[in-house]
Amino acid sequence: MNRSPSREPTLHGDAAARSEARSEAPTGADLARQIVVLSAVVFMIIAAMVGTGFFGGTNVRDLQGGALDADATVLAPATPAFSIWSVVYLLTIGYAVWQALPSQRGRARQRRAGWWIAATAVLNGGWLLAAQFLTLPLTVVAIVLLLVVLGVTLRRLVAQRPESPVDLLLMDGAVGIHLGWVSLATVANITAWLAADVVAPMDADAQQLWGVLVLVVVALVGAAIAFGTDGRIAPALAMAWGLVWIGIARSTGEPHAPAVATTAFIVAAVVLAAAIGLRARALTRARSAGGLAHRPRTLRVSR
């Protein structure tokens, strides 16, 4: 009796091949990318200092006739919500330093997303400079561009799994939080522009109605981000953070809008639930696929 085992997959060989593909010999373009990322993040930090009045200028809340302040519209979050920028900046600075290490120079994931992350830093700083020196409509253009580039960046990261906790935190986490917050900030920025320059003044009831309708759109955007990123939690957390502060602002401050506040709290819960549910499904699917890949195949016996 001869046993003829069927060919089993060479799992260790495949893993080795994937590891080699993750990092290749560094090139001049890789060094240029590292320098550009560092330069872009330095520009973003300087622009943030200008935008907050650190160098003696006007704080962003007082720019554009106060259109960007926490009490400008029913969709403006309370001032403490903006502390999330500290998290975005710290993670982005951490990424800039980490990606500049020689060990990161030739990594495929850095090549895939590094230039895009640099672009998000430039556009982030560009929005602050637009708010400081240009017009309200141009701040809308800047933040919409930032939103699009952040979305593309996170999609590129999702397509290639992180290889370490540092990878997950400084790339997926930083971009995800940035995207989630900017998604909500874009809504607030557009609303501020429309209220200041385009739409005729509304009474309180009309403002609440439109605020609720826009928040329904925000819920759809949050669900779409969760779906497009396999339920990444970072964007949902950032969006929920801002939504909760919208709810707090509209229930305790002016303009007082209880319907908007209630809707904001509900949308925050919906966005988080969508991300958690989709993430759980993605992890279950990945575990199932991993189990099938490692399951030994039955030997066929021939006489």
C-alpha positions in Angstrom: 0.0 0.0 0.0 1.5 3.4 -1.1 0.5 6.6 0.6 0.5 9.6 -1.7 -0.1 12.7 0.4 -1.6 15.6 -1.4 0.6 18.7 -1.6 0.2 20.9 1.6 0.6 24.6 1.4 4.0 25.8 2.4 2.8 28.1 5.2 6.3 29.0 6.5 7.6 29.7 3.0 4.6 31.9 2.2 5.2 33.8 5.5 8.8 34.3 4.6 7.9 35.6 1.2 5.4 38.0 2.7 8.1 39.2 5.2 10.5 39.9 2.4 7.9 41.8 0.5 7.2 44.1 3.5 10.7 45.6 3.4 13.0 46.0 0.5 16.3 47.7 -0.1 15.9 51.4 0.6 16.2 53.8 -2.3 16.7 57.5 -2.7 12.9 58.0 -3.0 12.5 56.4 0.4 14.9 58.9 2.0 13.1 61.7 0.2 9.8 60.4 1.6 11.1 60.4 5.1 12.4 64.0 4.8 9.1 65.2 3.2 7.1 63.6 6.0 9.2 65.3 8.7 9.0 68.7 6.9 5.2 68.4 6.4 4.7 67.7 10.1 6.9 70.6 11.1 4.9 72.8 8.8 1.6 71.5 10.4 2.9 72.3 13.9 4.0 75.8 13.0 0.7 76.5 11.3 -1.1 75.2 14.4 0.9 77.7 16.5 -0.1 80.5 14.1 -3.8 79.4 14.2 -4.0 79.3 17.9 -2.4 82.7 18.3 0.8 81.4 19.9 2.8 83.9 17.9 0.5 86.8 18.8 -2.1 86.3 16.1 -5.8 85.8 16.5 -7.1 82.5 17.9 -9.0 80.5 15.3 -12.2 80.7 17.4 -12.2 84.5 16.9 -11.4 84.4 13.1 -13.9 84.9 10.3 -16.1 87.0 12.4 -16.5 84.2 15.0 -18.1 81.9 12.5 -15.8 79.0 13.7 -16.5 79.5 17.4 -18.4 77.0 19.6 -21.6 79.1 19.7 -21.7 80.0 16.0 -24.2 77.3 14.8 -26.2 74.5 16.3 -23.7 72.0 14.9 -20.6 73.6 16.6 -19.1 71.4 19.3 -18.3 72.8 22.7 -14.7 74.2 23.1 -13.4 71.1 25.1 -14.0 69.0 22.0 -11.1 70.7 20.2 -8.6 69.1 22.7 -8.7 66.1 20.4 -6.2 68.1 18.2 -3.6 67.5 20.9 -4.0 63.7 20.3 -3.8 64.1 16.6 -0.7 66.2 16.8 1.1 64.0 19.3 0.4 60.9 17.3 1.4 62.5 14.0 4.6 63.8 15.5 5.3 60.3 16.9 4.7 58.9 13.4 7.1 61.5 11.8 9.9 60.6 14.2 9.3 56.8 13.9 9.0 56.7 10.1 12.4 58.5 9.9 14.2 55.6 11.5 16.5 53.6 9.1 14.4 50.4 9.8 11.3 52.1 8.3 12.9 53.4 5.2 12.3 50.5 2.8 9.1 49.2 4.4 6.2 48.6 1.9 3.6 50.0 4.3 5.6 53.3 4.6 5.9 53.5 0.9 2.2 52.9 0.5 1.0 55.6 2.9 3.9 57.9 3.9 3.5 60.4 1.1 -0.3 60.5 1.7 0.2 61.1 5.4 2.6 64.0 4.5 -0.2 65.4 2.4 -2.7 65.3 5.3 -0.2 67.2 7.5 0.2 69.9 4.8 -3.5 70.2 4.3 -4.1 70.4 8.0 -1.8 73.3 8.3 -3.2 74.8 5.2 -6.7 74.9 6.7 -5.4 76.8 9.7 -3.6 79.3 7.5 -6.7 79.7 5.3 -8.7 80.4 8.5 -6.2 83.0 9.6 -5.4 84.8 6.4 -8.0 83.9 3.7 -11.8 83.6 3.5 -14.4 81.3 5.0 -15.2 79.6 1.7 -11.5 78.8 1.2 -11.5 77.1 4.6 -14.3 74.9 3.3 -12.2 74.0 0.2 -9.2 73.2 2.4 -11.1 71.0 4.9 -12.9 69.1 2.1 -9.5 68.3 0.5 -8.2 67.2 3.8 -11.1 64.9 4.3 -10.7 63.3 0.9 -7.0 62.7 1.4 -7.5 61.3 4.9 -10.1 58.9 3.5 -7.7 57.7 0.7 -4.9 57.4 3.2 -6.8 55.2 5.6 -8.1 53.0 2.8 -4.5 52.4 1.7 -3.6 51.5 5.2 -6.6 49.1 5.6 -5.5 47.3 2.4 -2.3 46.2 4.2 -2.4 44.9 7.7 -0.3 46.6 10.4 2.7 44.5 11.5 3.1 45.8 15.1 1.3 47.7 17.8 3.4 50.8 16.9 2.2 50.4 13.3 -1.4 50.2 14.5 -1.1 53.2 16.8 1.1 55.7 14.8 -0.3 54.9 11.3 -3.9 53.5 11.5 -4.7 55.1 14.9 -3.3 58.6 14.0 -4.9 58.7 10.5 -8.2 57.2 11.8 -8.6 59.7 14.6 -7.7 62.5 12.2 -10.3 61.3 9.7 -13.1 60.8 12.2 -12.6 64.3 13.7 -12.2 66.0 10.3 -15.4 64.3 9.1 -17.3 66.0 11.8 -15.3 69.3 11.5 -16.2 69.4 7.8 -19.9 69.4 8.6 -19.4 72.2 11.2 -17.2 74.2 8.8 -19.7 74.0 5.9 -22.6 74.8 8.2 -20.6 77.9 9.5 -20.0 79.1 6.0 -23.6 78.6 4.9 -24.9 80.4 8.0 -22.5 83.3 7.6 -22.6 83.9 3.9 -25.2 81.9 2.0 -28.4 81.1 3.9 -30.8 83.8 5.3 -31.1 83.8 9.1 -33.4 81.1 10.4 -35.5 81.0 13.5 -34.7 78.5 16.3 -37.1 75.8 15.1 -35.7 75.9 11.5 -32.2 75.7 12.8 -33.0 72.7 14.9 -34.7 71.0 12.0 -31.8 71.4 9.7 -29.4 70.5 12.5 -31.2 67.2 13.0 -31.2 66.5 9.2 -27.5 67.1 8.9 -26.8 64.9 11.9 -28.7 62.0 10.1 -26.3 62.5 7.2 -23.4 62.4 9.7 -24.7 59.0 10.9 -24.6 57.8 7.3 -21.1 59.1 6.8 -19.9 57.4 10.0 -21.5 54.1 8.9 -19.9 54.5 5.5 -16.4 55.0 7.1 -16.9 52.0 9.3 -18.0 49.9 6.3 -15.1 51.1 4.1 -12.5 50.4 6.8 -13.7 47.0 8.2 -14.9 48.8 11.3 -11.8 50.6 12.4 -12.6 52.0 15.8 -10.4 55.1 15.8 -12.5 57.1 13.3 -15.7 56.2 15.2 -14.2 57.2 18.5 -13.2 60.6 17.2 -16.6 61.2 15.6 -18.4 60.1 18.7 -16.2 62.4 20.8 -17.3 65.4 18.7 -20.9 64.4 18.5 -21.1 64.1 22.3 -19.7 67.6 22.7 -22.2 68.9 20.1 -24.9 67.4 22.3 -23.4 69.0 25.5 -23.1 72.4 23.8 -26.6 72.4 22.5 -28.1 71.2 25.8 -26.2 73.5 28.1 -25.1 76.5 26.0 -26.3 78.8 23.3 -27.8 78.4 20.8 -29.9 76.1 22.8 -31.2 73.2 20.7 -32.5 70.2 22.6 -33.6 68.3 19.5 -30.1 68.6 18.0 -28.5 67.6 21.3 -30.6 64.5 21.6 -29.9 63.5 18.0 -26.2 64.1 18.4 -26.1 61.7 21.4 -28.0 59.1 19.4 -25.8 59.5 16.3 -22.7 59.1 18.5 -24.0 55.7 19.7 -25.0 54.6 16.2 -21.5 55.5 14.8 -19.8 53.5 17.6 -22.2 50.6 17.3 -21.7 50.4 13.5 -17.9 50.3 13.9 -17.9 47.8 16.7 -20.3 45.5 14.9 -18.4 45.6 11.6 -15.0 45.2 13.4 -16.3 42.1 15.2 -17.5 40.7 11.9 -14.1 41.4 10.2 -12.2 39.8 13.0 -14.4 36.7 13.0 -14.0 36.4 9.3 -10.2 36.7 9.6 -10.1 34.0 12.3 -12.2 31.7 10.2 -9.9 32.2 7.2 -6.8 31.6 9.4 -8.3 28.4 10.8 -9.0 27.1 7.3 -5.5 28.0 6.1 -3.9 26.1 8.9 -6.2 23.0 8.8 -4.2 19.9 7.8 -5.5 18.3 4.6 -6.6 14.7 4.6 -4.2 12.2 3.2 -5.4 10.3 0.2 -4.6 6.6 0.2 -4.1 4.7 -3.1 -3.6 1.0 -3.4 
